[in-house]
Amino acid sequence: MKKGQSSLEYLIFIAVAIIIVALVIKYTEPAVKEVPITGIVYIDPETSPVVEQTSEKIKWKVTYYYPPGCQATKCDFYVSVNLKYYYSSDKYRIDVYIGGEADRIKKIKVSMCTGWEKVVDANGFDRNYFVGYFAKKELDPLFPCQVTVMAWIK
């Protein structure tokens, strides 16, 4: 064996290892970006905060914020669920508000225990979506109603 031959082999091994690491990073990074951020909140007349109560209706509201703990105007995205119960008709009404930073979020998907599902891209942010009216006897067994939020980051 010639002097310095083994050090040349070590350099080749190091170069091959660096190339393999670079290829792994190149091909796994896009896959990681396609994994959505997922969050769950529950709306329930017994545990959710009451935000309005009149002789005609009562309203509850829950909001999922990302990142957790941020304020609505400084969040990457947020989803608010409004549940209203109207005494005279004995029905619930559900509305969902989806807000997000169009330069940070590709799309948001919201699904509820009622079977309602909505997928919006940046053009659908900062809007209210009507979910529907539900008879009290129809919706009561579904409480606490799970709201699943999925968001894909750019």
HELIX and SHEET records of a PDB file:
HELIX    1   1 GLN A    5  LYS A   33  1                                  29    
HELIX    2   2 ALA A   72  LYS A   74  5                                   3    
HELIX    3   3 ALA A  122  GLY A  124  5                                   3    
HELIX    4   4 LYS A  136  LEU A  139  1                                   4    
HELIX    5   5 ASP A  140  LEU A  142  5                                   3    
SHEET    1   A 4 ILE A  37  ILE A  43  0                                        
SHEET    2   A 4 CYS A 145  ILE A 153 -1                                        
SHEET    3   A 4 ILE A 105  MET A 112 -1                                        
SHEET    4   A 4 GLU A 117  ASP A 121 -1                                        
SHEET    1   B 5 VAL A  50  GLN A  53  0                                        
SHEET    2   B 5 LYS A  57  TYR A  66 -1                                        
SHEET    3   B 5 PHE A  77  TYR A  86 -1                                        
SHEET    4   B 5 LYS A  91  GLY A 100 -1                                        
SHEET    5   B 5 ARG A 127  ALA A 135 -1                                        
END                                                                             
